Amino acid sequence: MKRFVIFILPTTVLGITVAVPLIWGDHPLKFDHKRPTEVHWAGAAEDQGRVWGFGKDAPAAEDTGPKVARPWAKGSPEWGVQVYWLDDPADPETFVQGKADRIVKYVVGLNANALSVSFPFYTTGGKSNAVAARPTTPGPERLALLLDAAKRAGLRTTVRPILDEESLRAVKDGWRGNIAPSDKDAWFASYATFLAPYLKTAQEHGATEFTIGTEFNSLENAPQWAGLVEQAKKTFHGEVVYDANWDNWSKGAVPVPTEQTGVDAYFPAKSLGDDASVGDLAASWNGWLDKRGKGPQPATKLTEVGIPAQKGAYKTPGDFYTKRELNEPVQATWFTAVCQVAQERKLAGIYFWSLYFGIDPTLPTNQDTPRMDFAGRPASEEAIRKCFAQTYEVPPVQPPAAAPAG
């Protein structure tokens, strides 16, 4: 998705540049974008106070942190946050642990019961037959720190590798959903090799779910998925799922053979202006969901819901690239509307985008803050808290009807 560089001043300030998704056309792309922040590392309490979870004076990890008030259980909605993790390999393990604790504390404070950790892997071009980790890909051992912190807090967890698009941006329609490996067998073999240690970590550290692919429109009909999913299930015994892009999902069932298909929901509400009401936006959400059927949709999980806090965003909620005049109510109202629809239609859950692993989410935003971020935007945070404070019963998913004989 993106790159960033961290400079560490261990007892005072951490300057961070954090990358944020961009868009090309209707598809979210993840390129470079900066969010400067300040993080005060824990020193003597009388000198600077303490950032929760950081510093040599921090209590033992198992003794710290808040707990989810109402943990997820089967039949209840997944109220989740997508955490995007671009690793800084210069961070010692103690700093990574502190970041994990801080993020978990913030997510629990939003009344969430679930956390999905998305992180990048890389390719060299749209026709490449190989994928691989880079230094900004958190290793399995680091990933385990966040999974363990989330588990201690009672959060449901998902591990979600996602193909970075930096090497694709130079070509027309450079998006992960348009890749065309010249040898699909080789590509899937390379992908399986990359996934293997993360599946092992997900299993050993209690993840509930593993997302085996995200937004691979051009590969969804590939027969190699069946073997990849079967291989993954030998290591990981939780739910193996796939997340489709909003456009392919709305056309009908996605053919990747996983237990569940989520959807990254950035459909455009083209007719609505910045003054649209919650009701107007809810009607737009319902119109899009109706493409897959009327009424309750307990099999539908919105794995990414995000929108820039700026003017004109309802027409292009997946536009991570264009920076227009700030309008925070646009984001908060969108969040409120999708929550209302989720309750009315008994959706399986919502995961809000975006929260970046390296930032301090308690800091206020400024003009340089990426528009897609919701952390530090009080109205958006309150919309999420109110949403996640509610619950409903998600009906059992009915298996598809058998085809008539003859």
N, C-alpha and C positions, 0 to 999 in steps of 0.2 A: 504494500500500500504506500508507504512513505518512509522517509528517513528522518532522523534527528541526531543532534550532537549534544552531549551534556558536558558542562564544565562544573566541577565540584570544588567548592570551598567548604571543607568539612564541617566547620563550626558556625558558619554564618549563612551564606546564601548559595542556593543552587539555581543557576540560570539554565533554563530548559527551552529548547525549541522543539515544539511538538507538531507533528504533521497531521493534516486533516484531510478527509476525503474530498475529492473533486468530482466533477461530472463531465461527461461527454455525451451530449444528446440526453437520452432518458436514463442512462445507466450510471450509478455512482462509481466514480473512479477515485483512487486513493493516491494522491500526489503530495508534494511538499507544501506545508503551511506551518507557520510559526505561532506558538503561544508562549510569550515570555511570562514567567512566573517567578515567585520567590518562595523558597521553602527554607524555614529556619530549623537547622538540625539541633537536636537536643544537646545542650551543654548543661552547665550548672543551672539549677532551677531559678536561683536568685538572679542570674545574669539575663536569661532570655525566656524563661518559661520552657515548656516542653511541647513538642509536637507529638501527638499520641503515636506510640509504636516505634519511635525513633530513639536511637542513642544507647550508649552502654548502660544507662541507668534504667532502661525499659524492663519491666517485670517479665517473667517467663511468658512466652507466647501463649501457652495454653491457659494462662491465668488472666489474659487481657481481653478487652473488647466486648462490644454489645452482642446480644443474641436476637435473632429473628423472633418477633413476638408470636407470629402465626406461621410456622414452617409450611412449606408446600407439601401437599399430600395428593395422591391420585384422586382426581375428581374435583380438585380446586384449580383456579387459574394460576399460570406461571406469571408472576409479576416480576419482570426482570430488567436488568441493565446490561447492555453490551459494553464491556471494557476492552478497549483496543490497546494492545501492548507492543510497542516498539522498544526493544531492549537496548540498554546502554551497557555494553560489555565491561566498561570501566567500573560499574557499580559493584562494590563488594556485596556479599550475600546479606550482610546486616542491613544495608540500604534497601536492597530488594525486599527483604522481610518487612522493613518499615513502610515502604510504599504499598505493599500488599495489605498490611494492617490498616493503613489510612484509607485505602480504597474500599475495603470491606466495611469499615466503620461508616463511611459516607453512604454506601449502598444500603446498609441496614437502616440508616437514618431516613432513607426515602420510603421506608415501609416495604421494600422489596423482599421477595422470598427466593429470588433466583439471580444468579450471576453467570453470564456467558463471557468467556475470555477469547477474543479474536486476536490473532497474531499473524504476521506475514511470513510467507515463503515466496521464493523467487524463481523466475525463469529468465531466459535471455532473449526471448522474442516470441511472436505469435505462432511461429511454426516450429519452435523448439520442441525436442522430445524429452527434455529433462527439467526437473525442478529441484530446488535445493534450499537449505537454510543459509542465512548469512549472519554476520555478527549481530544484526538488529532483530533476529529471530530469537526469542527467549528459548533457552535450552530446556529440556525436560526437567532437569533438577530445579531450575528457577520456577518453572511453571508449577511444580509441586508446592512451592511456598505459598502461592496464591490459592491453589486448590485447598490446601490444608487450612489456611486462614478462613476461607469461605466456609469450609465444613465446620470449623469450630463455632462459627457464628450461626450455623443452622441453615445456610443458603444451599439451595439446589444449584449444581454447577454443570456447565457445558464447556467442552473444549472445542474450539472452532478455528482451525487454520484457514487462512484466506489468501488467495494468490495476489501478490503485489503487482501493480500495473505500471511501475516506472519504466520497465523495458518496453512496454507496449505503447507508450504515449506518443511516440514519434510517428506511428502509422495511423492511417484513417480508421476511425472506429476502434481505436486501441483500447479494448476492454476485455476483461477475463472471459466474458461471455462470447467472445468472437475468436478465441484461440483455435488454431487448426494444426495440431501436431502432424508432421509428415508421416510419423509412425506411431499410431495410437497404442499399440502394444508396448512399445518402448516408453511412451509417456506414462502410461498407467503403472508400469513396473517401477519407474523412477519415483512416481508419486507414492506407491506403496512403501518403498524403502524410506522415504521421508516420514511418512505417517507412523511407521512401526514404533519408534521409541515414545511417541506422544500417546499412542493407544495404550502402551504399557503403563505410562505414568498416569493416564486417566483411570485405568483400572486399579492401580495400586493406591491411588489417593482419592478414591471414592467419588469420581465424577458420575453424574447421573446419565450424561448424554455426550455423544461425540458426533460432531458435524463433519461428515466425510467429504463434503463438497459444498461450494457456495457460488451461485450465479454462473455456472458453466453451461450457459444456454446451448452453445455449439456442440457440446459433448454429451448432452443428456440422453441421446439415443444410442450411445456407444454400448456395445454388448459387454465391454470390459468391466462395467460397474458391478455386475453380479459377482464376479470373482473377487473384486476388491472388497465388496461388502462382506462376502463370506470369509475372506481372510481376516478382515478387521474383527469380526465377531469371535474369532478364535482367541483373540487377545483381550478384547474389551467386551464385557458381559452386560453392560448397560444398553441404553437405546442408541442405535446408530441411525443418524438422520441426514437429510439433505435439505439445504436452503435454496429455494429458487428465486430468481428475480421476479418482480411483480408482473412483468409483461407476459412471460411464458406461463407463469402460474395461473393467470386469469384466463388462459386459453383452454385449460383442462388439466387433467391429471398429468403429473410430471413422471416420465418413465424410469427414473432412477430407483432401483428396487430397495428402498430403505423402509424402516418401520413408520416413519413420519416424514412429511415434507413441510418445512416452514417456508415463509415468504418474506423477502425484504421488500417492504411496502412503501414504495416511493411514487405511486401513481399520481399523475397530475390532476388537480382540480381546476381545470382551465378557465371555467366561467366565473370563478370567485375572486373578489377583490379583498383587500386587506381588512375591510370592515365586516367581512362575513361573520355571521353568528355561529355559535356552537351547533345550532340546529341545521344551518346551511351546510356546514362542514360534515356533520353526521350524515346528512342526506347524500353527500358526495361519497363518503366512505361506503355507505350502504349500496349505492349504485355500482361501485367497483366490486364489492363482495358478491353482489347478485349475479355477476358473471359466472360464479361457481355454484350458484344455487341460492334460493330464498331461505329465510328463516335461520334457525340456529346452525352454527358451523363449529361444532366441538372439535373437528379435526384441523381447524385453521389456527396456526400460531404465527403471529406477526413477529418475525425474528429480528427485523430492524424497522423501527419507526423513528424517523427523524425529520427535521425541517429547519432551514436556516431562520434565525431570528432577524428577518429583514423584510423590507417591502417586496411585494410581488412573489412571495415564496409559495403561495398556494398553487400557483400555475406550474411551478417547477420545484417540488419539495426535495428532489434529489440533486438540485444544483448546488454542489459543494464548492464550485469554482468562482462564480460571479459574486462579487461583494457589492451589495447595494446598501442603501440607507438602513440603519438599524431600526428594527421594529420588533421588540420583544413580545408584545401581546400576540403577534402572529404565531409564534412557536407555542406559547402557553395555550392558546385557544385550540390549536391543532391537537395538542396532547389531550385536552379535555374532551374533545369530540371523539377521538378514537377510543378513549376509555369508555365513554357512554355507549358506543357501538359494541365494544367488546362485551359489556355486561348484557346489553339487550339481545345479542346474538350468541351468547355463551361461547365465545371464542376460547381456545385452549390457553391463550396468553399473549402478552405483549412484552417485547424487549426494546427499551428506548436507546437510541444512538444519539449522542456519542459521549463517552467518558474515557479519557486517556489515562493510562496507567501511571505515567510519570508526573502528572500535575498534582498540585494541591487543590482539590475541588472546593475547599472552603474559601479560597481567595476570591475577591470581587473581579468581575470582568472589566475589560477596557476596550478601546477601539480596535486593538490588535487581536482580541480574542476571536477565534474562528466562530463564524455565525452559527455553525451547526452545534456548537457546545451548549449544553443546558446547565452545566455546573456553574454556580455563581449567578444565575439568572433567577431571582426569587420567585417570579410568577410561574416560570416553567417548573422549578423544583416543587412548588406548592401544588401544581397540577398533577405532578407525578405522585406526590405523597397522598393526596386525596384519592387518586385513582387506586393506588396500592393499599389504601386503608380499607377498601371495600372487598367483598368477596361474593361468590355465587357458585352454584354447583355446575360443573362442566359435565354434560350428559355423556354417557359412553359412546364411543365412536362405533357406528354400525358398519359391519363389513359390506362391501359392494354386493349388490344383488347378482345372483348367478345368471348367466345367459340362458335364455329359454332353449329347451331341447329342440333339436331338429332344425 
